[in-house]
Amino acid sequence: MIRFDEVSKRYPGGQEALSRISFELDGGELAFLTGHSGAGKSTLLKLIMHMELPSSGQLIVNGQNLAKLTRRQLPYYRRAIGLVFQDHQLLFDRSVFDNVALPLLIAGYESREAARRVRAALDKVGLLHKENQFPIALSTGEQQRVGIARAVVNKPALILADEPTGNLDPALSSEIMHLFEQFSGVGVSVLIASHDLNLISSMDHRMLVLDQGRMGGGQVAAGASDGT
């Protein structure tokens, strides 16, 4: 699903954000990306989204060599990826239903099919009964679940989550992580950037540890700690 082969990212001025990163994420696998602040986690996710370009190396996602991705292909490539953010980026002047429907409207789905998909996504995150409410009326955890529903409404092959539990208490954080496990269980690949070592070390999934732009040993077994 994802393959990094000796990927580096240097910015103008010589700053090296990532250095010779190599790893693979299989189809249906859930893995955590962790490391200290500034280690390169967000840069790595931006490379996968093709928001940044590697300075060297090869990056392949879902069989697509991103170096060969054309401008015309880019919107279709990104539609196969669901994004979840720490601040969930909801539109507070639109209902829960309309927030989740937004990617489908952009993609040009017919309204009946869009409604079916929106309600299926909300049902998966346990918020179907709140489709007509506005995000301001929801708890922080519920708002994050709306963000997850929006990320999966297109039935993506891959979910990228950047610190999705950063604003949540431990109980809610655990609930959100188990939601990601459910999507992984039906074949969706999930890569979660997180600094919450207590939480992710308690879960039985691989950790990819970044340290100053380098991947420490490439992969760390589930339950291990990187000491950061």
SETOR-358268 format. One record per residue (C-alpha): x, y, z; residue number from 1; residue in one letter. Coordinates in nm, 2 decimals. Last residue first. Layout:
<nodes>
<node xx="X" yy="Y" zz="Z" nr="NUM" rest="A"/>
...
</nodes>
This chain:
<nodes>
<node xx="1.10" yy="1.01" zz="2.36" nr="228" rest="T"/>
<node xx="1.23" yy="0.67" zz="2.47" nr="227" rest="G"/>
<node xx="1.14" yy="0.50" zz="2.14" nr="226" rest="D"/>
<node xx="0.91" yy="0.25" zz="2.32" nr="225" rest="S"/>
<node xx="0.81" yy="-0.10" zz="2.23" nr="224" rest="A"/>
<node xx="0.45" yy="-0.23" zz="2.26" nr="223" rest="G"/>
<node xx="0.42" yy="-0.32" zz="1.90" nr="222" rest="A"/>
<node xx="0.76" yy="-0.39" zz="1.74" nr="221" rest="A"/>
<node xx="0.97" yy="-0.10" zz="1.62" nr="220" rest="V"/>
<node xx="1.04" yy="-0.05" zz="1.25" nr="219" rest="Q"/>
<node xx="1.31" yy="0.13" zz="1.04" nr="218" rest="G"/>
<node xx="1.59" yy="0.08" zz="1.30" nr="217" rest="G"/>
<node xx="1.54" yy="0.44" zz="1.41" nr="216" rest="G"/>
<node xx="1.39" yy="0.62" zz="1.11" nr="215" rest="M"/>
<node xx="1.57" yy="0.94" zz="1.04" nr="214" rest="R"/>
<node xx="1.44" yy="1.29" zz="1.03" nr="213" rest="G"/>
<node xx="1.57" yy="1.39" zz="1.37" nr="212" rest="Q"/>
<node xx="1.44" yy="1.07" zz="1.53" nr="211" rest="D"/>
<node xx="1.14" yy="0.90" zz="1.36" nr="210" rest="L"/>
<node xx="0.99" yy="0.58" zz="1.51" nr="209" rest="V"/>
<node xx="0.76" yy="0.36" zz="1.31" nr="208" rest="L"/>
<node xx="0.55" yy="0.16" zz="1.55" nr="207" rest="M"/>
<node xx="0.38" yy="-0.17" zz="1.47" nr="206" rest="R"/>
<node xx="0.05" yy="-0.25" zz="1.62" nr="205" rest="H"/>
<node xx="-0.08" yy="-0.44" zz="1.93" nr="204" rest="D"/>
<node xx="-0.20" yy="-0.14" zz="2.14" nr="203" rest="M"/>
<node xx="-0.07" yy="-0.04" zz="2.48" nr="202" rest="S"/>
<node xx="0.24" yy="0.12" zz="2.33" nr="201" rest="S"/>
<node xx="0.00" yy="0.35" zz="2.13" nr="200" rest="I"/>
<node xx="-0.16" yy="0.49" zz="2.44" nr="199" rest="L"/>
<node xx="0.14" yy="0.55" zz="2.67" nr="198" rest="N"/>
<node xx="0.34" yy="0.67" zz="2.37" nr="197" rest="L"/>
<node xx="0.10" yy="0.95" zz="2.29" nr="196" rest="D"/>
<node xx="0.32" yy="1.13" zz="2.03" nr="195" rest="H"/>
<node xx="0.10" yy="1.03" zz="1.74" nr="194" rest="S"/>
<node xx="0.11" yy="1.00" zz="1.36" nr="193" rest="A"/>
<node xx="-0.14" yy="0.73" zz="1.26" nr="192" rest="I"/>
<node xx="-0.11" yy="0.53" zz="0.94" nr="191" rest="L"/>
<node xx="-0.41" yy="0.32" zz="0.85" nr="190" rest="V"/>
<node xx="-0.46" yy="0.08" zz="0.56" nr="189" rest="S"/>
<node xx="-0.82" yy="-0.01" zz="0.50" nr="188" rest="V"/>
<node xx="-0.90" yy="-0.39" zz="0.48" nr="187" rest="G"/>
<node xx="-1.20" yy="-0.44" zz="0.69" nr="186" rest="V"/>
<node xx="-1.01" yy="-0.48" zz="1.02" nr="185" rest="G"/>
<node xx="-0.82" yy="-0.16" zz="0.95" nr="184" rest="S"/>
<node xx="-1.14" yy="0.03" zz="0.96" nr="183" rest="F"/>
<node xx="-1.22" yy="-0.13" zz="1.30" nr="182" rest="Q"/>
<node xx="-0.87" yy="-0.05" zz="1.43" nr="181" rest="E"/>
<node xx="-0.93" yy="0.31" zz="1.34" nr="180" rest="F"/>
<node xx="-1.24" yy="0.31" zz="1.56" nr="179" rest="L"/>
<node xx="-1.04" yy="0.15" zz="1.84" nr="178" rest="H"/>
<node xx="-0.80" yy="0.45" zz="1.82" nr="177" rest="M"/>
<node xx="-1.09" yy="0.69" zz="1.86" nr="176" rest="I"/>
<node xx="-1.22" yy="0.50" zz="2.17" nr="175" rest="E"/>
<node xx="-0.88" yy="0.50" zz="2.33" nr="174" rest="S"/>
<node xx="-0.84" yy="0.87" zz="2.28" nr="173" rest="S"/>
<node xx="-1.18" yy="0.92" zz="2.44" nr="172" rest="L"/>
<node xx="-1.07" yy="0.74" zz="2.75" nr="171" rest="A"/>
<node xx="-0.73" yy="0.91" zz="2.77" nr="170" rest="P"/>
<node xx="-0.87" yy="1.26" zz="2.73" nr="169" rest="D"/>
<node xx="-0.88" yy="1.42" zz="2.39" nr="168" rest="L"/>
<node xx="-0.71" yy="1.71" zz="2.22" nr="167" rest="N"/>
<node xx="-0.41" yy="1.52" zz="2.07" nr="166" rest="G"/>
<node xx="-0.62" yy="1.22" zz="1.98" nr="165" rest="T"/>
<node xx="-0.60" yy="1.25" zz="1.60" nr="164" rest="P"/>
<node xx="-0.23" yy="1.35" zz="1.61" nr="163" rest="E"/>
<node xx="-0.21" yy="1.34" zz="1.22" nr="162" rest="D"/>
<node xx="-0.43" yy="1.06" zz="1.08" nr="161" rest="A"/>
<node xx="-0.38" yy="0.91" zz="0.74" nr="160" rest="L"/>
<node xx="-0.64" yy="0.67" zz="0.62" nr="159" rest="I"/>
<node xx="-0.58" yy="0.45" zz="0.31" nr="158" rest="L"/>
<node xx="-0.80" yy="0.26" zz="0.07" nr="157" rest="A"/>
<node xx="-1.06" yy="0.53" zz="0.09" nr="156" rest="P"/>
<node xx="-1.44" yy="0.45" zz="0.12" nr="155" rest="K"/>
<node xx="-1.53" yy="0.81" zz="0.01" nr="154" rest="N"/>
<node xx="-1.72" yy="0.85" zz="0.35" nr="153" rest="V"/>
<node xx="-1.40" yy="0.75" zz="0.54" nr="152" rest="V"/>
<node xx="-1.25" yy="1.09" zz="0.61" nr="151" rest="A"/>
<node xx="-1.58" yy="1.26" zz="0.67" nr="150" rest="R"/>
<node xx="-1.67" yy="0.99" zz="0.92" nr="149" rest="A"/>
<node xx="-1.34" yy="1.04" zz="1.09" nr="148" rest="I"/>
<node xx="-1.40" yy="1.42" zz="1.12" nr="147" rest="G"/>
<node xx="-1.74" yy="1.35" zz="1.26" nr="146" rest="V"/>
<node xx="-1.57" yy="1.12" zz="1.51" nr="145" rest="R"/>
<node xx="-1.35" yy="1.41" zz="1.61" nr="144" rest="Q"/>
<node xx="-1.65" yy="1.63" zz="1.67" nr="143" rest="Q"/>
<node xx="-1.80" yy="1.35" zz="1.89" nr="142" rest="E"/>
<node xx="-1.48" yy="1.34" zz="2.10" nr="141" rest="G"/>
<node xx="-1.49" yy="1.72" zz="2.14" nr="140" rest="T"/>
<node xx="-1.85" yy="1.71" zz="2.25" nr="139" rest="S"/>
<node xx="-2.12" yy="1.81" zz="2.00" nr="138" rest="L"/>
<node xx="-2.35" yy="2.11" zz="1.99" nr="137" rest="A"/>
<node xx="-2.09" yy="2.33" zz="1.81" nr="136" rest="I"/>
<node xx="-2.07" yy="2.06" zz="1.54" nr="135" rest="P"/>
<node xx="-2.43" yy="2.14" zz="1.43" nr="134" rest="F"/>
<node xx="-2.70" yy="1.88" zz="1.47" nr="133" rest="Q"/>
<node xx="-2.89" yy="1.72" zz="1.18" nr="132" rest="N"/>
<node xx="-2.68" yy="1.40" zz="1.16" nr="131" rest="E"/>
<node xx="-2.69" yy="1.34" zz="1.54" nr="130" rest="K"/>
<node xx="-2.87" yy="1.01" zz="1.54" nr="129" rest="H"/>
<node xx="-2.62" yy="0.87" zz="1.29" nr="128" rest="L"/>
<node xx="-2.34" yy="0.94" zz="1.53" nr="127" rest="L"/>
<node xx="-2.20" yy="0.60" zz="1.62" nr="126" rest="G"/>
<node xx="-1.88" yy="0.62" zz="1.41" nr="125" rest="V"/>
<node xx="-1.99" yy="0.35" zz="1.17" nr="124" rest="K"/>
<node xx="-2.35" yy="0.49" zz="1.16" nr="123" rest="D"/>
<node xx="-2.20" yy="0.83" zz="1.05" nr="122" rest="L"/>
<node xx="-2.02" yy="0.66" zz="0.76" nr="121" rest="A"/>
<node xx="-2.34" yy="0.47" zz="0.65" nr="120" rest="A"/>
<node xx="-2.54" yy="0.79" zz="0.68" nr="119" rest="R"/>
<node xx="-2.30" yy="0.98" zz="0.46" nr="118" rest="V"/>
<node xx="-2.28" yy="0.70" zz="0.21" nr="117" rest="R"/>
<node xx="-2.66" yy="0.68" zz="0.16" nr="116" rest="R"/>
<node xx="-2.68" yy="1.06" zz="0.14" nr="115" rest="A"/>
<node xx="-2.42" yy="1.07" zz="-0.13" nr="114" rest="A"/>
<node xx="-2.59" yy="0.80" zz="-0.33" nr="113" rest="E"/>
<node xx="-2.92" yy="1.00" zz="-0.31" nr="112" rest="R"/>
<node xx="-2.74" yy="1.33" zz="-0.39" nr="111" rest="S"/>
<node xx="-2.55" yy="1.21" zz="-0.70" nr="110" rest="E"/>
<node xx="-2.18" yy="1.22" zz="-0.63" nr="109" rest="Y"/>
<node xx="-1.97" yy="1.50" zz="-0.79" nr="108" rest="G"/>
<node xx="-1.64" yy="1.46" zz="-0.62" nr="107" rest="A"/>
<node xx="-1.67" yy="1.79" zz="-0.44" nr="106" rest="I"/>
<node xx="-2.02" yy="1.69" zz="-0.32" nr="105" rest="L"/>
<node xx="-1.88" yy="1.36" zz="-0.20" nr="104" rest="L"/>
<node xx="-1.60" yy="1.53" zz="0.00" nr="103" rest="P"/>
<node xx="-1.86" yy="1.77" zz="0.16" nr="102" rest="L"/>
<node xx="-2.11" yy="1.50" zz="0.27" nr="101" rest="A"/>
<node xx="-1.95" yy="1.46" zz="0.61" nr="100" rest="V"/>
<node xx="-1.98" yy="1.82" zz="0.69" nr="99" rest="N"/>
<node xx="-2.33" yy="1.84" zz="0.55" nr="98" rest="D"/>
<node xx="-2.45" yy="1.56" zz="0.77" nr="97" rest="F"/>
<node xx="-2.30" yy="1.71" zz="1.08" nr="96" rest="V"/>
<node xx="-2.47" yy="2.03" zz="1.00" nr="95" rest="S"/>
<node xx="-2.31" yy="2.34" zz="0.85" nr="94" rest="R"/>
<node xx="-2.20" yy="2.67" zz="1.01" nr="93" rest="D"/>
<node xx="-1.94" yy="2.50" zz="1.22" nr="92" rest="F"/>
<node xx="-1.74" yy="2.37" zz="0.93" nr="91" rest="L"/>
<node xx="-1.52" yy="2.10" zz="1.07" nr="90" rest="L"/>
<node xx="-1.14" yy="2.12" zz="1.07" nr="89" rest="Q"/>
<node xx="-1.08" yy="1.80" zz="1.28" nr="88" rest="H"/>
<node xx="-0.84" yy="1.99" zz="1.52" nr="87" rest="D"/>
<node xx="-0.61" yy="1.69" zz="1.55" nr="86" rest="Q"/>
<node xx="-0.66" yy="1.60" zz="1.18" nr="85" rest="F"/>
<node xx="-0.80" yy="1.30" zz="1.00" nr="84" rest="V"/>
<node xx="-0.74" yy="1.25" zz="0.63" nr="83" rest="L"/>
<node xx="-0.89" yy="0.98" zz="0.41" nr="82" rest="G"/>
<node xx="-0.69" yy="0.88" zz="0.10" nr="81" rest="I"/>
<node xx="-0.85" yy="0.74" zz="-0.22" nr="80" rest="A"/>
<node xx="-0.97" yy="1.09" zz="-0.31" nr="79" rest="R"/>
<node xx="-0.61" yy="1.21" zz="-0.31" nr="78" rest="R"/>
<node xx="-0.52" yy="1.00" zz="-0.61" nr="77" rest="Y"/>
<node xx="-0.83" yy="1.12" zz="-0.80" nr="76" rest="Y"/>
<node xx="-0.74" yy="1.49" zz="-0.73" nr="75" rest="P"/>
<node xx="-0.37" yy="1.42" zz="-0.84" nr="74" rest="L"/>
<node xx="-0.43" yy="1.25" zz="-1.17" nr="73" rest="Q"/>
<node xx="-0.47" yy="1.57" zz="-1.37" nr="72" rest="R"/>
<node xx="-0.16" yy="1.72" zz="-1.21" nr="71" rest="R"/>
<node xx="0.03" yy="1.40" zz="-1.32" nr="70" rest="T"/>
<node xx="0.17" yy="1.14" zz="-1.08" nr="69" rest="L"/>
<node xx="0.50" yy="1.00" zz="-1.21" nr="68" rest="K"/>
<node xx="0.71" yy="1.08" zz="-0.91" nr="67" rest="A"/>
<node xx="0.42" yy="0.95" zz="-0.70" nr="66" rest="L"/>
<node xx="0.48" yy="0.59" zz="-0.82" nr="65" rest="N"/>
<node xx="0.13" yy="0.45" zz="-0.79" nr="64" rest="Q"/>
<node xx="0.08" yy="0.09" zz="-0.68" nr="63" rest="G"/>
<node xx="-0.13" yy="0.20" zz="-0.38" nr="62" rest="N"/>
<node xx="0.13" yy="0.45" zz="-0.28" nr="61" rest="V"/>
<node xx="0.49" yy="0.43" zz="-0.41" nr="60" rest="I"/>
<node xx="0.76" yy="0.67" zz="-0.29" nr="59" rest="L"/>
<node xx="1.11" yy="0.66" zz="-0.44" nr="58" rest="Q"/>
<node xx="1.43" yy="0.83" zz="-0.33" nr="57" rest="G"/>
<node xx="1.55" yy="1.19" zz="-0.35" nr="56" rest="S"/>
<node xx="1.43" yy="1.54" zz="-0.28" nr="55" rest="S"/>
<node xx="1.08" yy="1.41" zz="-0.21" nr="54" rest="P"/>
<node xx="0.78" yy="1.62" zz="-0.31" nr="53" rest="L"/>
<node xx="0.55" yy="1.79" zz="-0.07" nr="52" rest="E"/>
<node xx="0.17" yy="1.81" zz="-0.08" nr="51" rest="M"/>
<node xx="0.18" yy="1.47" zz="-0.25" nr="50" rest="H"/>
<node xx="-0.05" yy="1.33" zz="0.02" nr="49" rest="M"/>
<node xx="0.22" yy="1.07" zz="0.10" nr="48" rest="I"/>
<node xx="0.49" yy="1.34" zz="0.11" nr="47" rest="L"/>
<node xx="0.27" yy="1.55" zz="0.34" nr="46" rest="K"/>
<node xx="0.25" yy="1.25" zz="0.58" nr="45" rest="L"/>
<node xx="0.63" yy="1.23" zz="0.60" nr="44" rest="L"/>
<node xx="0.66" yy="1.60" zz="0.65" nr="43" rest="T"/>
<node xx="0.41" yy="1.58" zz="0.94" nr="42" rest="S"/>
<node xx="0.62" yy="1.31" zz="1.11" nr="41" rest="K"/>
<node xx="0.95" yy="1.48" zz="1.06" nr="40" rest="G"/>
<node xx="1.12" yy="1.46" zz="1.40" nr="39" rest="A"/>
<node xx="1.01" yy="1.82" zz="1.48" nr="38" rest="G"/>
<node xx="0.83" yy="1.72" zz="1.80" nr="37" rest="S"/>
<node xx="0.98" yy="1.39" zz="1.91" nr="36" rest="H"/>
<node xx="0.89" yy="1.06" zz="1.75" nr="35" rest="G"/>
<node xx="0.59" yy="0.85" zz="1.64" nr="34" rest="T"/>
<node xx="0.43" yy="0.70" zz="1.33" nr="33" rest="L"/>
<node xx="0.18" yy="0.43" zz="1.43" nr="32" rest="F"/>
<node xx="0.08" yy="0.13" zz="1.21" nr="31" rest="A"/>
<node xx="-0.25" yy="-0.02" zz="1.10" nr="30" rest="L"/>
<node xx="-0.23" yy="-0.28" zz="0.82" nr="29" rest="E"/>
<node xx="-0.51" yy="-0.35" zz="0.58" nr="28" rest="G"/>
<node xx="-0.28" yy="-0.33" zz="0.27" nr="27" rest="G"/>
<node xx="0.07" yy="-0.33" zz="0.39" nr="26" rest="D"/>
<node xx="0.28" yy="-0.04" zz="0.51" nr="25" rest="L"/>
<node xx="0.64" yy="-0.05" zz="0.39" nr="24" rest="E"/>
<node xx="0.95" yy="0.12" zz="0.52" nr="23" rest="F"/>
<node xx="1.26" yy="0.32" zz="0.40" nr="22" rest="S"/>
<node xx="1.35" yy="0.68" zz="0.50" nr="21" rest="I"/>
<node xx="1.68" yy="0.80" zz="0.36" nr="20" rest="R"/>
<node xx="1.69" yy="1.13" zz="0.56" nr="19" rest="S"/>
<node xx="1.38" yy="1.34" zz="0.64" nr="18" rest="L"/>
<node xx="1.35" yy="1.71" zz="0.73" nr="17" rest="A"/>
<node xx="1.69" yy="1.81" zz="0.59" nr="16" rest="E"/>
<node xx="1.74" yy="2.18" zz="0.61" nr="15" rest="Q"/>
<node xx="1.98" yy="2.28" zz="0.33" nr="14" rest="G"/>
<node xx="1.87" yy="2.64" zz="0.27" nr="13" rest="G"/>
<node xx="1.58" yy="2.53" zz="0.05" nr="12" rest="P"/>
<node xx="1.42" yy="2.23" zz="0.21" nr="11" rest="Y"/>
<node xx="1.55" yy="1.87" zz="0.20" nr="10" rest="R"/>
<node xx="1.33" yy="1.56" zz="0.19" nr="9" rest="K"/>
<node xx="1.48" yy="1.21" zz="0.17" nr="8" rest="S"/>
<node xx="1.33" yy="0.88" zz="0.06" nr="7" rest="V"/>
<node xx="1.55" yy="0.57" zz="0.06" nr="6" rest="E"/>
<node xx="1.26" yy="0.35" zz="-0.06" nr="5" rest="D"/>
<node xx="0.92" yy="0.44" zz="0.10" nr="4" rest="F"/>
<node xx="0.65" yy="0.20" zz="0.02" nr="3" rest="R"/>
<node xx="0.28" yy="0.24" zz="0.10" nr="2" rest="I"/>
<node xx="0.00" yy="0.00" zz="0.00" nr="1" rest="M"/>
</nodes>
